[in-house]
Amino acid sequence: MDGNLEFRQNLATLPVAVLVIEAVGNRMAHLQPLVPKMLRELNHIQPRTLRRVAA
């Protein structure tokens, strides 16, 4: 789990988008409810940006 990613990386220099997933843990039971939100964000996220998905 990586906190404060947007403050440690200069997103403007990266050719990728970053999707931060905020969940209680990294077990499937914690992540599975977030999948619909993750898919929606992945369809619209632009390169060099950071988006968050949380419960």
LUMVEX-257236 format. One record per atom (N, C-alpha, C): residue number from 1; residue in one letter; atom name; x, y, z. Coordinates in Angstrom, 1 decimal, padded with zeros to 4 digits. Each point is the difference from the previous one (the first is absolute). Last residue first. Layout:
BEGIN
{n:NUM, res:A, atom:CA, u:X, v:Y, w:Z}
...
END
This chain:
BEGIN
{n:55, res:A, atom:N, u:-014.3, v:003.2, w:-001.4}
{n:55, res:A, atom:CA, u:-001.3, v:-000.5, w:000.4}
{n:55, res:A, atom:C, u:-001.0, v:001.0, w:000.4}
{n:54, res:A, atom:N, u:004.0, v:001.2, w:-003.5}
{n:54, res:A, atom:CA, u:-000.2, v:-000.4, w:001.4}
{n:54, res:A, atom:C, u:-001.4, v:-000.6, w:000.2}
{n:53, res:V, atom:N, u:003.9, v:001.9, w:-003.9}
{n:53, res:V, atom:CA, u:-001.2, v:-000.8, w:000.2}
{n:53, res:V, atom:C, u:000.0, v:-000.4, w:001.4}
{n:52, res:R, atom:N, u:002.7, v:004.0, w:-003.2}
{n:52, res:R, atom:CA, u:-000.2, v:-000.9, w:001.2}
{n:52, res:R, atom:C, u:-001.3, v:-000.7, w:-000.1}
{n:51, res:R, atom:N, u:003.9, v:002.5, w:-003.6}
{n:51, res:R, atom:CA, u:-001.4, v:-000.1, w:000.5}
{n:51, res:R, atom:C, u:000.0, v:-001.0, w:001.1}
{n:50, res:L, atom:N, u:003.7, v:003.1, w:-003.2}
{n:50, res:L, atom:CA, u:-000.2, v:-001.0, w:001.1}
{n:50, res:L, atom:C, u:-001.5, v:000.1, w:000.4}
{n:49, res:T, atom:N, u:003.2, v:001.2, w:-004.8}
{n:49, res:T, atom:CA, u:-000.9, v:000.4, w:001.1}
{n:49, res:T, atom:C, u:-000.1, v:-001.1, w:001.0}
{n:48, res:R, atom:N, u:002.4, v:000.0, w:-004.3}
{n:48, res:R, atom:CA, u:000.6, v:001.0, w:000.8}
{n:48, res:R, atom:C, u:-001.0, v:000.5, w:001.1}
{n:47, res:P, atom:N, u:-002.4, v:-002.5, w:-004.0}
{n:47, res:P, atom:CA, u:001.4, v:000.0, w:000.4}
{n:47, res:P, atom:C, u:000.4, v:001.2, w:000.8}
{n:46, res:Q, atom:N, u:-005.1, v:-001.3, w:000.3}
{n:46, res:Q, atom:CA, u:000.9, v:000.5, w:-001.0}
{n:46, res:Q, atom:C, u:001.5, v:-000.2, w:000.5}
{n:45, res:I, atom:N, u:-005.2, v:-002.5, w:001.0}
{n:45, res:I, atom:CA, u:001.2, v:000.6, w:000.6}
{n:45, res:I, atom:C, u:001.0, v:000.4, w:-001.2}
{n:44, res:H, atom:N, u:-004.4, v:-002.4, w:-000.2}
{n:44, res:H, atom:CA, u:000.0, v:001.4, w:-000.2}
{n:44, res:H, atom:C, u:001.3, v:000.7, w:000.4}
{n:43, res:N, atom:N, u:-001.1, v:-004.8, w:000.3}
{n:43, res:N, atom:CA, u:-000.6, v:000.4, w:-001.3}
{n:43, res:N, atom:C, u:000.2, v:001.5, w:-000.3}
{n:42, res:L, atom:N, u:001.2, v:-001.9, w:004.3}
{n:42, res:L, atom:CA, u:000.9, v:-000.4, w:-001.1}
{n:42, res:L, atom:C, u:-000.4, v:000.3, w:-001.4}
{n:41, res:E, atom:N, u:-002.9, v:000.8, w:003.8}
{n:41, res:E, atom:CA, u:001.1, v:000.9, w:000.0}
{n:41, res:E, atom:C, u:001.0, v:-000.3, w:-001.2}
{n:40, res:R, atom:N, u:-003.6, v:-003.0, w:000.7}
{n:40, res:R, atom:CA, u:-000.5, v:001.3, w:-000.4}
{n:40, res:R, atom:C, u:001.1, v:001.0, w:-000.1}
{n:39, res:L, atom:N, u:001.0, v:-004.2, w:001.9}
{n:39, res:L, atom:CA, u:-000.2, v:-000.1, w:-001.5}
{n:39, res:L, atom:C, u:-000.5, v:001.3, w:-000.6}
{n:38, res:M, atom:N, u:000.5, v:-000.3, w:004.7}
{n:38, res:M, atom:CA, u:001.3, v:000.0, w:-000.7}
{n:38, res:M, atom:C, u:-000.2, v:-000.1, w:-001.5}
{n:37, res:K, atom:N, u:-003.8, v:-000.2, w:002.7}
{n:37, res:K, atom:CA, u:000.5, v:001.3, w:000.0}
{n:37, res:K, atom:C, u:001.4, v:000.1, w:-000.7}
{n:36, res:P, atom:N, u:-002.0, v:-004.3, w:000.6}
{n:36, res:P, atom:CA, u:-000.8, v:000.8, w:-001.0}
{n:36, res:P, atom:C, u:000.5, v:001.5, w:000.0}
{n:35, res:V, atom:N, u:002.2, v:-003.0, w:003.1}
{n:35, res:V, atom:CA, u:000.2, v:-000.3, w:-001.4}
{n:35, res:V, atom:C, u:-000.8, v:000.9, w:-000.9}
{n:34, res:L, atom:N, u:000.0, v:-000.3, w:005.0}
{n:34, res:L, atom:CA, u:000.5, v:001.1, w:-000.7}
{n:34, res:L, atom:C, u:000.2, v:-000.1, w:-001.5}
{n:33, res:P, atom:N, u:-001.3, v:-003.6, w:003.2}
{n:33, res:P, atom:CA, u:-001.1, v:001.1, w:-000.1}
{n:33, res:P, atom:C, u:000.4, v:001.2, w:-000.8}
{n:32, res:Q, atom:N, u:003.3, v:-003.5, w:000.7}
{n:32, res:Q, atom:CA, u:-001.1, v:-000.4, w:-000.9}
{n:32, res:Q, atom:C, u:-001.1, v:001.1, w:000.0}
{n:31, res:L, atom:N, u:003.9, v:000.0, w:003.1}
{n:31, res:L, atom:CA, u:000.1, v:000.7, w:-001.3}
{n:31, res:L, atom:C, u:-001.2, v:-000.3, w:-001.0}
{n:30, res:H, atom:N, u:000.5, v:-001.9, w:004.5}
{n:30, res:H, atom:CA, u:000.0, v:001.4, w:000.1}
{n:30, res:H, atom:C, u:000.0, v:000.7, w:-001.3}
{n:29, res:A, atom:N, u:000.2, v:-004.7, w:000.2}
{n:29, res:A, atom:CA, u:-001.3, v:000.4, w:000.6}
{n:29, res:A, atom:C, u:-000.1, v:001.5, w:000.2}
{n:28, res:M, atom:N, u:004.0, v:-002.0, w:-001.6}
{n:28, res:M, atom:CA, u:-001.0, v:000.0, w:-001.0}
{n:28, res:M, atom:C, u:-001.3, v:000.5, w:000.6}
{n:27, res:R, atom:N, u:004.4, v:001.6, w:002.3}
{n:27, res:R, atom:CA, u:-000.6, v:-001.3, w:-000.2}
{n:27, res:R, atom:C, u:-001.2, v:000.2, w:-001.0}
{n:26, res:N, atom:N, u:003.1, v:003.4, w:002.0}
{n:26, res:N, atom:CA, u:000.2, v:-000.4, w:-001.3}
{n:26, res:N, atom:C, u:-000.6, v:-001.4, w:-000.3}
{n:25, res:G, atom:N, u:-001.8, v:004.0, w:003.5}
{n:25, res:G, atom:CA, u:001.1, v:-000.9, w:-000.2}
{n:25, res:G, atom:C, u:000.2, v:-000.4, w:-001.4}
{n:24, res:V, atom:N, u:-003.0, v:003.5, w:001.3}
{n:24, res:V, atom:CA, u:000.4, v:-000.5, w:001.3}
{n:24, res:V, atom:C, u:001.2, v:-000.8, w:000.0}
{n:23, res:A, atom:N, u:-000.5, v:003.4, w:-004.0}
{n:23, res:A, atom:CA, u:-000.8, v:-001.1, w:000.5}
{n:23, res:A, atom:C, u:000.5, v:-000.3, w:001.4}
{n:22, res:E, atom:N, u:000.7, v:003.3, w:-004.5}
{n:22, res:E, atom:CA, u:-000.1, v:000.2, w:001.4}
{n:22, res:E, atom:C, u:-000.9, v:-001.1, w:000.6}
{n:21, res:I, atom:N, u:003.0, v:001.0, w:-004.7}
{n:21, res:I, atom:CA, u:-001.2, v:-000.8, w:000.5}
{n:21, res:I, atom:C, u:000.1, v:000.1, w:001.6}
{n:20, res:V, atom:N, u:001.9, v:002.9, w:-004.6}
{n:20, res:V, atom:CA, u:000.3, v:-000.4, w:001.4}
{n:20, res:V, atom:C, u:-001.3, v:-000.6, w:000.5}
{n:19, res:L, atom:N, u:002.3, v:000.9, w:-005.0}
{n:19, res:L, atom:CA, u:-001.3, v:-000.2, w:000.7}
{n:19, res:L, atom:C, u:000.3, v:-000.5, w:001.4}
{n:18, res:V, atom:N, u:002.7, v:002.7, w:-004.3}
{n:18, res:V, atom:CA, u:000.1, v:-000.7, w:001.2}
{n:18, res:V, atom:C, u:-001.4, v:-000.1, w:000.6}
{n:17, res:A, atom:N, u:002.4, v:000.7, w:-005.2}
{n:17, res:A, atom:CA, u:-000.9, v:000.4, w:001.0}
{n:17, res:A, atom:C, u:000.2, v:-000.8, w:001.2}
{n:16, res:V, atom:N, u:003.9, v:001.2, w:-003.8}
{n:16, res:V, atom:CA, u:-001.1, v:-000.9, w:000.4}
{n:16, res:V, atom:C, u:-000.9, v:000.7, w:001.0}
{n:15, res:P, atom:N, u:004.4, v:001.5, w:-001.8}
{n:15, res:P, atom:CA, u:-000.9, v:-000.2, w:-001.1}
{n:15, res:P, atom:C, u:-001.2, v:-000.9, w:000.3}
{n:14, res:L, atom:N, u:003.0, v:003.6, w:003.2}
{n:14, res:L, atom:CA, u:-000.2, v:-001.4, w:-000.3}
{n:14, res:L, atom:C, u:-001.0, v:-000.2, w:-001.2}
{n:13, res:T, atom:N, u:001.4, v:004.3, w:002.0}
{n:13, res:T, atom:CA, u:001.1, v:-000.6, w:-000.8}
{n:13, res:T, atom:C, u:-000.2, v:-001.5, w:-000.3}
{n:12, res:A, atom:N, u:-003.1, v:002.7, w:002.6}
{n:12, res:A, atom:CA, u:000.1, v:000.6, w:-001.3}
{n:12, res:A, atom:C, u:001.1, v:-000.6, w:-000.8}
{n:11, res:L, atom:N, u:-000.8, v:-001.2, w:004.6}
{n:11, res:L, atom:CA, u:-000.8, v:-000.7, w:-001.0}
{n:11, res:L, atom:C, u:000.0, v:000.6, w:-001.4}
{n:10, res:N, atom:N, u:003.4, v:-000.4, w:004.2}
{n:10, res:N, atom:CA, u:-000.5, v:001.1, w:-000.8}
{n:10, res:N, atom:C, u:-000.8, v:-000.6, w:-001.2}
{n:9, res:Q, atom:N, u:000.8, v:-001.9, w:005.2}
{n:9, res:Q, atom:CA, u:000.2, v:-000.2, w:-001.4}
{n:9, res:Q, atom:C, u:-000.5, v:001.2, w:-000.8}
{n:8, res:R, atom:N, u:-000.5, v:-000.4, w:004.7}
{n:8, res:R, atom:CA, u:001.4, v:-000.5, w:-000.2}
{n:8, res:R, atom:C, u:000.3, v:-000.2, w:-001.4}
{n:7, res:F, atom:N, u:-004.3, v:001.4, w:001.7}
{n:7, res:F, atom:CA, u:000.9, v:001.0, w:000.5}
{n:7, res:F, atom:C, u:001.5, v:-000.4, w:-000.3}
{n:6, res:E, atom:N, u:-003.8, v:-002.8, w:-001.1}
{n:6, res:E, atom:CA, u:000.0, v:001.2, w:-000.8}
{n:6, res:E, atom:C, u:000.9, v:001.1, w:000.4}
{n:5, res:L, atom:N, u:-000.5, v:-004.1, w:002.5}
{n:5, res:L, atom:CA, u:000.7, v:-000.2, w:-001.3}
{n:5, res:L, atom:C, u:000.0, v:001.3, w:-000.8}
{n:4, res:N, atom:N, u:-001.6, v:-001.4, w:004.7}
{n:4, res:N, atom:CA, u:000.5, v:001.3, w:-000.5}
{n:4, res:N, atom:C, u:000.8, v:-000.1, w:-001.3}
{n:3, res:G, atom:N, u:-000.5, v:-004.7, w:002.4}
{n:3, res:G, atom:CA, u:-000.7, v:001.2, w:000.3}
{n:3, res:G, atom:C, u:000.7, v:001.3, w:-000.6}
{n:2, res:D, atom:N, u:-000.4, v:-005.7, w:-000.7}
{n:2, res:D, atom:CA, u:000.9, v:001.2, w:-000.2}
{n:2, res:D, atom:C, u:-000.9, v:001.2, w:000.3}
{n:1, res:M, atom:N, u:000.2, v:-005.7, w:000.8}
{n:1, res:M, atom:CA, u:-000.8, v:001.2, w:000.0}
{n:1, res:M, atom:C, u:000.9, v:001.2, w:000.0}
END
